[in-house]
Structures are given as structure tokens and as C-alpha cells.
Amino acid sequence: MRVLLVEDDVRIARFVAKGLREQSYAVDVSANGDEALYQTEINSYDIVILDVMIPGKDGFEVCRELRKSEKRMPVLMLTARDAVEDRIRGLDHGADDYLTKPFEFRELLARMRALLRRSGELRPPQIKVGDLVLDTAAQSVSRSGRQIPMTAKEYALAEFLARNAGRVVGRAEIAEHVWDEEFDPFSNLIEVYVNRLRRKIDAGEAKPLLQTRRGAGYLLGAAETVAEPIANEKTAERPTRTKPSANSGRKEHA
């Protein structure tokens, strides 16, 4: 899942972003209201964590404008203000929940889970695809009883594919939900991670689960559910080259 964290306090932003990434969330960070609105225009987020006291448009204005858009994403507001009037104002502007600073990171995660459950995006306790089992609480993966060690990013990709099991997902959709804004769309990072997953998931198994669909993307499911020929990663969907954005020159390290 992809999160937009809007926080101008560098220390808090770094702490929260690090914790969320360790929980396999992809995190983009904005330090002001105008940048946050721009990010929501060009990216799709599963949830927004929005500080009230930010430069430019404050959190109330940002939340109000988000609610005017067609994108319906849960908004969790953060503030150092503890006044009831401020909490009411935030909720009236469209916030789904309100968390007062300082807060425990565990409570932030719990409130995020509650909002995602409300929006139908909650991670179920377990995801099963054939004999592949993902424990979303422990962030562990096993197949046929065999534990499969994974990095946080490998797990995030595995969970996204598992949540969309039986459906072909393209590179653009994977990048949108598993990676953050620093992802270079012209790199082969997705292919590298898919290859890693395939080696770990399908190693020694009679039936491969991770399929590549020519010119379309990837599908996690039993081989018999794939009607079209399976291709090598090199033939998987590649983005149409357009003028790179300001962020396209930055690459994420594996």
C-alpha cells in the first residue's frame, strides 16, 4: 500500500516514514500543502497522513480540497493542537480520523488499519494463493509449509500480487502501489524483484505460481489459470517513454 505523509517537521517525517517502510508501506513525503495536493493529483494513494500545521495551505485546506476531488482516500490528520474545536474543524473539513501529537507509532498504525478497514483496503490476516500463504501481521511467506525469507520490498510486492491474485497487474500499477516517488519508471527494478520472487516462491515446486503475461504484466496464480503464453521478464510491459518528470532521474536502491 502507498502512503502520502504530509509533515514539515523533518525529524517526525523521518521517524514515521522509516517505521511505515519497515511495515512494507511505500511512503512519499511532502513538507507543505501545495506539494501534497500536487502529489495526490499525479499519484494514487491508499491513505494520507496529514499534519495540520504545514507551510502554504494548511492541513484543513488540503483536506477540504482533497474532498472536492474524485479521488476518495482516507485522511488521518496529525496535530499538536489538543483543542476539541480543532478536532471538530478537522473532521468537518473531511478528515476520517484525528491523532494528537505526541503519539505512539503503534497507535498510528492501529488508526491506519481502522481507516483502511473502513475503506475496504485492510490487509486480511492471511492471504492464500494455492499453497502459498502470506501472514500479513508477521509479514511472513510460506509455501507448502516451507518458510520463504523476504526483504521488506520483496514482501510488499508479494502481498500486492497476492491481493490481486488471478488478475494481471502491469508495471505501472505495481510502481504506483509498491514503490514511492523516487522510483525510476525506466529502470528494470520491477523485473529484478519479480525474478527474485519467482526464484523464492517457485523454487522446487511442481506448479509455478508467478506468471509473466506478454506485453501486459504479471499474474500470481496457478499456471492453468493463465490462458496466454508465458513470457520472459524482458518482454513484460514497459512504459511508453515520455519526457521524464523532475523525479525520474532518481533511482531507488534495491
C-alpha positions as CSV (number, residue, x, y, z in Angstrom):
1,M,0.0,0.0,0.0
2,R,1.2,3.5,-0.8
3,V,1.0,6.3,1.8
4,L,1.4,10.1,1.5
5,L,2.9,11.6,4.6
6,V,2.4,15.4,4.8
7,E,4.7,16.6,7.6
8,D,7.1,19.6,7.7
9,D,8.9,18.5,10.8
10,V,11.9,16.7,9.4
11,R,12.5,14.6,12.5
12,I,8.9,13.4,12.7
13,A,8.7,12.8,9.0
14,R,11.8,10.7,9.0
15,F,10.7,8.7,12.0
16,V,7.2,8.0,10.7
17,A,8.4,7.2,7.1
18,K,11.0,4.8,8.4
19,G,8.5,3.0,10.6
20,L,6.0,2.7,7.8
21,R,8.5,1.4,5.3
22,E,9.5,-1.2,7.8
23,Q,5.9,-2.3,7.8
24,S,6.1,-2.7,4.0
25,Y,4.3,0.5,3.1
26,A,5.6,2.6,0.2
27,V,5.8,6.2,1.5
28,D,6.0,9.6,-0.2
29,V,6.7,12.6,2.0
30,S,5.6,16.2,1.4
31,A,6.5,19.2,3.5
32,N,3.8,21.7,2.5
33,G,0.2,21.8,1.4
34,D,0.7,22.7,-2.2
35,E,3.2,19.9,-2.8
36,A,0.8,17.5,-1.1
37,L,-2.0,18.4,-3.4
38,Y,0.2,18.1,-6.4
39,Q,1.3,14.6,-5.3
40,T,-2.3,13.5,-4.9
41,E,-3.0,14.7,-8.5
42,I,-0.2,12.7,-10.1
43,N,-0.2,9.6,-7.8
44,S,-2.7,7.2,-6.3
45,Y,-2.6,6.8,-2.5
46,D,-4.3,4.2,-0.2
47,I,-4.2,6.7,2.7
48,V,-3.0,10.2,3.5
49,I,-1.4,11.1,6.9
50,L,-1.8,14.9,7.0
51,D,-0.3,17.3,9.6
52,V,-2.4,20.4,10.3
53,M,0.3,23.0,10.8
54,I,2.2,22.9,7.4
55,P,3.5,25.7,5.2
56,G,1.4,27.1,2.4
57,K,-2.1,25.7,2.5
58,D,-2.6,24.2,6.0
59,G,-3.9,20.7,6.6
60,F,-7.5,21.9,6.8
61,E,-7.4,23.5,3.4
62,V,-5.6,20.5,1.9
63,C,-8.2,18.1,3.3
64,R,-11.0,20.3,2.0
65,E,-9.6,20.3,-1.5
66,L,-8.9,16.5,-1.4
67,R,-12.6,16.0,-0.6
68,K,-13.5,18.1,-3.7
69,S,-11.5,15.8,-6.0
70,E,-12.8,12.5,-7.4
71,K,-10.1,10.5,-5.5
72,R,-11.6,9.1,-2.3
73,M,-8.7,8.3,0.0
74,P,-8.8,8.0,3.8
75,V,-7.2,11.0,5.6
76,L,-5.7,10.8,9.1
77,M,-4.9,14.2,10.5
78,L,-2.0,14.9,12.8
79,T,-1.7,18.0,15.0
80,A,-0.1,19.3,18.2
81,R,-3.3,21.1,19.0
82,D,-5.4,19.3,21.6
83,A,-8.4,21.6,21.5
84,V,-11.8,20.0,20.8
85,E,-12.6,22.8,18.4
86,D,-9.6,21.9,16.2
87,R,-10.5,18.3,16.1
88,I,-14.1,19.1,15.2
89,R,-12.8,21.5,12.5
90,G,-10.6,18.8,11.0
91,L,-13.4,16.3,10.9
92,D,-15.8,18.9,9.4
93,H,-13.2,19.5,6.6
94,G,-13.4,15.9,5.7
95,A,-10.8,14.1,7.8
96,D,-11.6,10.5,8.7
97,D,-9.7,10.4,11.9
98,Y,-7.6,12.7,14.1
99,L,-4.4,11.9,16.1
100,T,-2.8,14.4,18.5
101,K,1.0,14.8,18.9
102,P,2.9,13.3,20.5
103,F,1.7,9.9,19.6
104,E,2.8,6.3,19.9
105,F,3.7,4.8,16.5
106,R,1.7,1.7,17.4
107,E,-1.4,3.9,17.7
108,L,-0.8,5.5,14.3
109,L,-0.6,2.0,12.8
110,A,-3.8,1.0,14.6
111,R,-5.7,4.0,13.4
112,M,-4.4,3.4,9.8
113,R,-5.6,-0.1,10.0
114,A,-9.0,1.0,11.2
115,L,-9.3,3.6,8.3
116,L,-8.2,1.0,5.7
117,R,-10.7,-1.5,7.1
118,R,-13.4,1.1,6.8
119,S,-12.5,1.8,3.2
120,G,-12.3,-1.9,2.4
121,E,-8.5,-1.9,1.9
122,L,-7.5,-3.6,5.2
123,R,-4.9,-6.4,4.9
124,P,-6.6,-9.7,5.8
125,P,-4.8,-11.7,8.5
126,Q,-3.8,-14.3,5.9
127,I,-3.8,-14.3,2.1
128,K,-3.7,-17.7,0.3
129,V,-3.0,-18.3,-3.3
130,G,-2.9,-22.0,-3.9
131,D,-0.4,-23.4,-1.4
132,L,1.2,-20.0,-0.9
133,V,0.3,-18.4,2.4
134,L,1.1,-14.8,3.4
135,D,0.8,-13.8,7.0
136,T,0.2,-10.1,6.8
137,A,0.6,-9.5,10.6
138,A,4.0,-11.2,10.7
139,Q,4.9,-10.2,7.1
140,S,6.0,-13.8,6.5
141,V,5.5,-16.1,3.5
142,S,5.4,-19.8,3.2
143,R,4.6,-22.4,0.6
144,S,3.8,-26.0,1.2
145,G,4.9,-25.4,4.8
146,R,8.3,-24.0,3.6
147,Q,9.2,-20.6,5.1
148,I,10.4,-18.1,2.5
149,P,12.7,-15.4,3.7
150,M,12.0,-12.0,2.1
151,T,13.1,-8.4,2.4
152,A,10.5,-5.7,3.2
153,K,10.3,-4.7,-0.5
154,E,10.0,-8.3,-1.7
155,Y,7.2,-8.9,0.8
156,A,5.4,-5.7,-0.3
157,L,5.5,-6.9,-3.9
158,A,4.4,-10.4,-3.0
159,E,1.5,-9.0,-0.9
160,F,0.4,-6.7,-3.7
161,L,0.4,-9.5,-6.2
162,A,-1.4,-11.8,-3.8
163,R,-4.1,-9.2,-3.1
164,N,-4.6,-9.1,-6.8
165,A,-4.3,-12.9,-7.3
166,G,-5.8,-14.2,-10.6
167,R,-5.6,-10.7,-12.2
168,V,-2.8,-9.4,-14.4
169,V,-1.1,-6.3,-13.0
170,G,1.1,-4.1,-15.1
171,R,4.4,-2.4,-14.2
172,A,2.7,1.0,-13.8
173,E,0.2,-0.4,-11.3
174,I,3.0,-2.1,-9.4
175,A,5.1,1.0,-9.3
176,E,2.1,3.1,-8.2
177,H,1.4,0.9,-5.1
178,V,4.7,-0.8,-4.2
179,W,7.3,1.9,-4.9
180,D,7.4,5.6,-4.0
181,E,8.0,8.8,-6.0
182,E,11.8,8.1,-6.3
183,F,11.2,5.1,-8.4
184,D,12.6,5.4,-11.9
185,P,10.0,4.1,-14.4
186,F,12.6,3.3,-17.0
187,S,14.7,1.1,-14.7
188,N,14.4,-2.7,-14.6
189,L,13.9,-2.8,-10.8
190,I,10.4,-4.4,-11.0
191,E,11.7,-7.1,-13.3
192,V,14.6,-7.7,-10.8
193,Y,12.2,-8.1,-7.9
194,V,9.8,-10.3,-9.8
195,N,12.7,-12.6,-10.7
196,R,13.7,-12.7,-7.0
197,L,10.1,-13.6,-6.0
198,R,9.9,-16.2,-8.7
199,R,13.1,-17.9,-7.6
200,K,11.9,-17.9,-4.0
201,I,8.2,-18.8,-4.5
202,D,8.5,-21.4,-7.3
203,A,11.9,-23.0,-6.3
204,G,11.5,-26.7,-6.2
205,E,7.7,-26.6,-6.8
206,A,6.0,-28.6,-9.5
207,K,3.5,-25.8,-10.3
208,P,4.8,-22.3,-10.8
209,L,2.6,-19.6,-9.3
210,L,4.2,-16.3,-10.6
211,Q,3.4,-15.9,-14.2
212,T,4.5,-13.2,-16.8
213,R,2.0,-12.2,-19.4
214,R,3.4,-10.9,-22.6
215,G,3.0,-7.2,-23.0
216,A,0.7,-6.9,-20.0
217,G,2.4,-7.6,-16.7
218,Y,2.4,-10.3,-14.0
219,L,-0.1,-12.7,-12.5
220,L,0.1,-14.6,-9.3
221,G,-2.0,-17.8,-9.6
222,A,-1.9,-21.4,-10.7
223,A,-0.5,-22.0,-14.2
224,E,-3.7,-23.5,-15.5
225,T,-5.5,-20.1,-15.0
226,V,-3.1,-18.4,-17.5
227,A,-4.6,-18.6,-20.9
228,E,-2.0,-16.8,-22.9
229,P,1.7,-17.8,-23.4
230,I,4.1,-17.1,-20.6
231,A,6.9,-14.8,-21.5
232,N,10.3,-13.8,-20.1
233,E,10.6,-10.6,-18.0
234,K,12.3,-8.9,-20.9
235,T,9.0,-9.0,-22.8
236,A,6.9,-7.7,-19.9
237,E,5.1,-4.4,-20.2
238,R,7.4,-1.4,-20.4
239,P,6.3,2.2,-20.1
240,T,5.9,4.4,-23.1
241,R,8.9,6.8,-22.9
242,T,7.7,10.3,-22.3
243,K,9.5,13.4,-21.1
244,P,10.9,12.4,-17.6
245,S,9.5,14.2,-14.6
246,A,11.6,16.0,-12.1
247,N,11.8,12.9,-10.0
248,S,12.6,10.4,-12.8
249,G,16.3,10.9,-12.5
250,R,16.3,9.5,-9.0
251,K,16.6,5.8,-8.5
252,E,15.7,3.5,-5.7
253,H,18.3,1.2,-4.5
254,A,17.4,-2.4,-4.1
